[in-house]
Amino acid sequence: MEIAWGTLAAIAVVAAAAALTVVLLVAFAIVGSSASSTQRVDGADDGGALGRRFTGTAVAVLCLLAAGLIVCYSLYLIIA
């Protein structure tokens, strides 16, 4: 029985890259969702606040969706 070291190294690199990608996408989702919770202390609302809230929420949703798809595809590869 021989170990294919090249294949093992390739799998390790892909697994590390996928894990890093999922972590970064979740981090970007947290940052994006925090944009929707910012308010001014004096209660005044500037003109671009609604656009920033919508954009932040959209970024958060897209990042979480992408992370979920990566996880689901990884589980598919493991199970199938």
N, C-alpha and C positions, 0 to 999 in steps of 0.2 A: 504494500500500500504506500503510495507516494502522495505527498501534499503538493498541489499546484500553487506554489507561492505567488506567482504572478496573478492568478485569479483571486487568491485570497486577499492580496493587497488591493486589487481593483474593487472588490466587494467592500473592503474596509473603507476605502476612500469614498465610494458612493454612499455608504451608510452614514459616514461622518458628514458629508455634504448635505444629505437629506435631513439629518438631525439639526444641523446648523440653519438650514433654510426654514424649517418649521419653527425653530426658536425665534429667528428674526422676524418671521411673519406674525407670530403672536405678539412680539414686542412692538412691531409697527401698529398692530391692531389696538394695543393698549394706548399707545401714543395718539392714534387717531381718535379713539373714543374719549380721550381726555380733552380733546379740543372742543367737544360738545358740552363739557361741563364748566367751562370757564365763564365767569361773570365779573363784571367790574364791581368794585367795592361800593361805589356811590349809586349803583343801580342803573346807571345810564347805559343805554344800548347803542353802540355805534352802528353805522350802516352795514358793515361787512360781517357782523356777528352771525347772522343767519346763514350766510354762505359758508362761513368757516365751520359752523356746526354740521351743515349738510355734508360738506366735503369730508370732514373728519369721520362722520358716521359711515359714509360710503367707503372710505379707505379701510376703516375697521372691518366692515362687512366683507369686502373683497379679500382682505388679508386672511381673515378667519376661514373664508370659503376655500381659498387656495391651500391653506394649511390642512384643512379637513380633507380636501381631495388628495393631497400628498399622503396623508395617513391612511386613507381608505385604499389607495392604490398600493401602498406598501403592504397592507394587510392582505389584499388580493394576491399579491405576489407570494406572500408567505403561505397562504392557505392553498392556493391552486397549484 
